């Protein structure tokens, strides 16, 4: 049976969406093609009409997850008062909501430890997505020099991802809340409050 190009495109989009959910929830090693296709009511063999192999799928899912993270950042900025955009990004990222819903959040604290063992195509997609996120974040950094703003953005994003990893890892809810709150206070003070537009 032959399917229309529109049907194939819809199935491809559904498959990619499901893959991002599984990667966030189960990790890359825990995301299997057969299981993924079965959850969608599709055959294992049908997978290869959309992706060459698992690495191809993971690379595409990685790019999609970065796009979603940039969208979350954009929404935080749109809701922020003028001059407080960076504080809004930090507060949104280091929130209890983000901590409690890794299946909807940034892939950095969820998948970073696994990416280094993936294929070059996956690592390239990850690097490209990371650099794009840095470029977007740098736009809200204080200063005028583009490279210095990117340097600050890399420090901030790396720090926030590390804080989120720890906040999710500890078993003590109160300690987790403290990690988030203290990290928010530190990063907003270190970056947003040094901006000439803040205040």
C-alpha positions in Angstrom: 0.0 0.0 0.0 1.4 3.4 -1.0 0.9 6.4 1.2 0.7 10.0 0.1 3.6 12.4 0.8 1.4 14.2 3.3 0.7 11.0 5.2 4.4 10.3 5.3 5.3 13.8 6.5 2.7 13.5 9.3 4.0 10.2 10.3 7.6 11.5 10.2 6.6 14.4 12.5 4.8 12.1 14.9 7.7 9.8 15.0 10.1 12.6 15.7 7.9 14.1 18.4 7.6 10.7 20.1 11.4 10.2 19.9 12.1 13.5 21.6 9.7 12.4 24.5 11.4 9.0 24.8 14.9 10.4 24.7 14.1 12.9 27.5 12.3 10.3 29.6 14.4 7.2 28.9 17.7 8.5 27.8 19.3 7.7 24.5 20.3 4.1 25.4 16.7 3.4 26.7 15.1 4.6 23.4 14.8 1.6 21.1 13.4 1.7 17.5 11.2 -1.4 18.0 9.6 0.0 21.2 9.2 3.4 19.7 7.5 2.2 16.6 5.3 -0.2 18.6 4.1 2.7 20.8 2.9 4.4 17.6 1.2 1.3 16.2 3.7 1.0 13.4 6.0 -1.8 12.3 9.8 -1.9 13.0 10.5 -2.0 9.3 8.4 1.2 8.7 11.1 3.1 10.6 13.5 3.0 7.7 11.1 4.9 5.4 11.9 7.9 7.6 15.4 7.5 9.0 18.5 5.5 8.0 19.3 4.3 11.5 19.0 5.2 15.1 21.8 7.7 14.9 19.9 9.5 12.2 16.8 9.6 14.4 18.7 10.8 17.5 20.5 13.6 15.5 17.1 14.8 14.2 15.5 14.5 17.7 18.5 16.4 19.2 18.0 19.3 16.7 14.2 19.4 17.5 14.8 19.4 21.3 17.2 22.4 20.9 14.6 24.2 18.8 12.0 23.6 21.5 14.4 25.0 24.2 14.9 28.1 22.2 11.1 28.5 21.9 10.8 28.2 25.7 13.5 30.9 26.0 11.7 33.2 23.6 8.4 32.8 25.5 10.2 33.8 28.8 11.6 36.9 27.1 8.2 37.9 25.6 6.7 37.8 29.1 9.5 39.8 30.8 9.5 43.5 31.6 12.0 45.5 29.4 15.5 45.2 30.8 14.7 42.0 32.7 14.8 39.5 29.8 17.9 37.7 31.0 16.5 37.4 34.6 13.3 35.9 33.1 15.4 33.3 31.1 17.3 32.3 34.2 14.2 32.2 36.4 12.3 30.0 33.8 15.2 27.6 33.3 16.0 27.2 37.0 12.4 26.8 38.0 10.6 24.0 39.9 8.4 23.5 36.8 11.5 22.8 34.6 13.0 20.5 37.2 9.8 18.5 37.6 9.1 18.1 33.9 12.4 17.0 32.2 10.2 15.5 29.4 9.4 19.0 28.3 12.6 20.8 29.1 16.2 21.5 27.9 18.1 18.4 26.7 21.4 19.6 28.2 20.9 18.4 31.8 19.1 15.3 30.6 21.3 14.0 27.8 24.7 15.7 28.0 26.4 12.7 29.7 25.3 10.4 26.9 26.0 12.6 23.9 29.8 12.1 24.2 29.4 8.4 23.4 27.2 9.0 20.4 28.1 9.0 16.7 29.7 12.0 15.0 26.4 12.9 13.3 24.6 13.1 16.7 27.5 15.1 18.2 27.4 17.5 15.3 23.7 18.1 15.7 24.2 18.6 19.4 27.1 21.1 18.8 25.1 23.0 16.2 22.1 23.2 18.5 24.2 24.3 21.5 25.9 27.0 19.4 22.5 28.3 18.2 21.2 28.4 21.8 24.3 30.3 22.9 23.8 32.8 20.0 20.2 33.4 21.1 21.1 33.7 24.8 24.1 36.1 24.0 21.6 38.6 22.6 20.5 39.3 26.2 23.9 39.5 27.7 25.3 42.9 28.9 28.1 44.4 26.8 28.7 45.2 23.1 31.4 42.8 22.0 29.8 39.8 20.4 32.4 37.2 21.3 32.5 38.4 25.0 28.7 38.1 25.1 28.9 34.6 23.7 31.6 33.7 26.3 29.2 34.8 29.1 26.3 32.9 27.5 28.4 29.7 27.5 29.3 30.2 31.1 25.7 30.9 32.1 24.1 28.0 30.1 26.7 25.5 31.3 26.1 26.6 34.9 22.4 26.5 34.7 22.4 23.0 33.1 24.7 21.8 35.9 22.5 23.3 38.6 19.5 21.6 37.0 21.2 18.2 36.9 22.0 18.5 40.6 18.6 19.7 41.6 17.1 16.7 39.9 19.6 14.2 41.2 19.3 14.8 45.0 16.6 13.0 46.9 16.0 15.9 49.4 13.2 18.1 47.9 14.2 21.0 50.2 17.8 20.8 49.1 16.7 20.7 45.5 14.7 23.8 46.0 17.7 25.5 47.6 20.0 24.6 44.7 17.5 26.2 42.2 16.9 29.3 44.3 20.5 30.0 45.1 21.6 29.4 41.5 18.9 31.7 40.3 20.0 34.4 42.7 23.7 34.0 41.8 23.3 34.0 38.0 20.8 36.9 37.9 23.2 38.9 40.1 26.2 37.9 38.1 24.8 38.6 34.6 21.5 40.5 34.5 22.4 43.0 37.3 25.5 44.0 35.6 23.6 45.1 32.5 23.2 48.9 31.9 19.6 48.2 31.0 18.7 46.5 34.3 17.2 48.2 37.3 
